[in-house]
Amino acid sequence: MGSIQFRDLQRQYKYIKDKIDEKVFNVIESSNFISGPEVKELEYTLASYVGVKNCITCANGTDAITIALMAYGIGKGDAVFVPDFTFFSSGECPATIGATPIFVDVLPSTYNIDPVFLQKAVEKVISEGQLKPRAVVAVDLFGQPFDVSSIRAICDKYDLLLLEDAAQGFGGSYTDSAGTTYMACSLGDIATTSFFPAKPLGCYGDGGAIFTNDDKIALLCQSIAVHGKNTQDLENPDAKYNNIRLGMNSRLDTIQAAIIQAKFQVFKDEELDKVNHVAKKYTKLLSDIDGLKLPVVKMGMSSAWAQYTIQLPIGANRFEIRKKLKRDGIPTNIYYMKPMHLQKAFEGTRSSQANCPTTEELCETVLCLPIHPYLEDSEIKMICDKLKATLQ
Ligand SMILES: Cc1ncc(COP(=O)(O)O)c(C=O)c1O
């Protein structure tokens, strides 16, 4: 048993070192560092795994959300509904392109956006008459897909774009009532993910991708990701110097694409099962602690377990618990400490007007335990024993 890492990328590297080294070496030898053939190959691999026609890679998961929203022309005067309990990007992206994020409380069981509160928030925006409801950013928080059928129904009712923010969800899935399974990144009108190193499928730097079945939107995303180049004219080698709209410089570089390719086989064939084993083991060993709430995976959902997030009993001293665990060599994190609507960046704006008591309670009580596919049973047991001891 070595030291416990929150997400152990070194163990993963040791396990697949030969593959990674070979792929990275090949890119260096070819010196095709930007838009090398590995990028298109990866896009093809990921699109077919997810079951969506188009995958457009880009520089990170934040850009992926921004590009997707830009492709639909979302901007000033538009309301974009976002869970209050998420990473900042989910709300930052609509705001940076001039739209107004409207924060919605989450379900206490799954931590994902609450359909009842979403509907209320949409109705409120309509009745205020200031903003046009345009889109929902539905986050697959901690790896579990959002409540697909209920959120889809609301989006259909109010004609809203459903953007799945699967930065943490890649590899998860949803099985509908007819028994058909859909992979995360295929659950919205458009979906985005992140390849940040600690994500379920991470690269060795920053990376992201957009998934869509809509060919026109795919071309727009490709264009926006590369300075608004003319993607209608790809036969022309100079098309990238023909800038027909404003965009950004957001490419996944070839080395990162090669690294993701090298990791992908083991991710789908082994890591997803292994990380689900870790989560089950935690749940089994922690289920007898009074007042501790464990993550719930709903029927039909499969999680990629980006995080294993527990809720401490109300009144427990989270700071002290973390300190003791750290002393025992157990790293922990708090995702997230602050509701989105209370972030200073939104102070004084319409986005700060939200009533989200579940999020506020979660921010006070959650604790994320180490989780990754290479965590051993003996380590999980040790973490659970130490956690129990700190709670006594
Ligand atoms: C829910 C969510 N959305 C978006 C992002 C942004 O991804 P990136 O860090 O690659 O920009 C993250 C990253 O942590 C995330 O967790």
The ligand as an SDF file (V2000), in Angstrom:
LIG
                    3D

 16 16  0  0  0  0  0  0  0  0999 V2000
  -19.0560   20.5420  -14.0870 C   0  0  0  0  0  0  0  0  0  0  0  0
  -17.8710   21.1310  -14.7890 C   0  0  0  0  0  0  0  0  0  0  0  0
  -18.0700   21.8900  -15.8770 N   0  0  0  0  0  0  0  0  0  0  0  0
  -17.0490   22.4410  -16.5490 C   0  0  0  0  0  0  0  0  0  0  0  0
  -15.7460   22.2490  -16.1520 C   0  0  0  0  0  0  0  0  0  0  0  0
  -14.6530   22.9400  -16.8880 C   0  0  0  0  0  0  0  0  0  0  0  0
  -13.6950   22.0850  -17.4320 O   0  0  0  0  0  0  0  0  0  0  0  0
  -12.2100   22.6110  -17.6790 P   0  0  0  0  0  0  0  0  0  0  0  0
  -11.5070   22.6650  -16.3630 O   0  0  0  0  0  0  0  0  0  0  0  0
  -11.6170   21.5800  -18.6010 O   0  0  0  0  0  0  0  0  0  0  0  0
  -12.2910   23.9220  -18.3360 O   0  0  0  0  0  0  0  0  0  0  0  0
  -15.4830   21.4650  -15.0200 C   0  0  0  0  0  0  0  0  0  0  0  0
  -14.1040   21.2640  -14.5440 C   0  0  0  0  0  0  0  0  0  0  0  0
  -13.8410   21.0550  -13.3830 O   0  0  0  0  0  0  0  0  0  0  0  0
  -16.5720   20.8850  -14.3180 C   0  0  0  0  0  0  0  0  0  0  0  0
  -16.3820   20.1310  -13.2360 O   0  0  0  0  0  0  0  0  0  0  0  0
  1  2  1  0
  2  3  1  0
  2 15  2  0
  3  4  2  0
  4  5  1  0
  5  6  1  0
  5 12  2  0
  6  7  1  0
  7  8  1  0
  8  9  2  0
  8 10  1  0
  8 11  1  0
 12 13  1  0
 12 15  1  0
 13 14  2  0
 15 16  1  0
M  END
$$$$
